[in-house]
Amino acid sequence: MKTYRRQIREKILQALYTLEVREVDVESATHWLLSKEIMDDANAMKFFNHLVASIVKHREEIDGYIAKHTFNWDMSRIAIIDKNILRMALAEILYCEDIPPKVSINEAIEIAKKFSSTDKSSKFVNGILDAIFNDLKAEGRIQKCGRGLIDNSDSKSQKADGEK
């Protein structure tokens, strides 16, 4: 089975951009972007639908984390692409239990390098996500399951990694 997660993340970014600039519903903004290969892959569609739904459902909470960590920046001043990359990565970190946070952050950085308008965007995305991740981890908000998904720095993490 081929994995389409990077492609899916890029398609979700495009859909989020569409939602930001046009008055359309989520389905109209998303499904036209998907290739036949992705639509024919049940696991790819499960990931796509779960991530989109998580972003939409928890957008206010996600935006709150972004606003808290961008200090003097109003959300409207953050480039639409960068803001949506942050939203997507945070939704993965918070609501996709099977994806290691570092993978979500690295994917966001790579997508920022590809889609953002400035060279500084990937560093901006990295800095904001790293700060938010550290806070979420300190608050105990990171809920991951499976081996290697979070650091073994505390007993909660060890249990999440399946260790005793």
Secondary structure, 3 states (H helix, E strand, C coil): CCCCHHHHHHHHHHHHHHHHHCCCCHHHHHHHHCCHHHHCCHHHHHHHHHHHHHHHHCHHHHHHHHHHHCCCCCHHHCCHHHHHHHHHHHHHHHHCCCCCHHHHHHHHHHHHHHHCCCCCHHHHHHHHHHHHHHHHHHHCCCCCCCCCCCCCCCHHHHHHCCCC
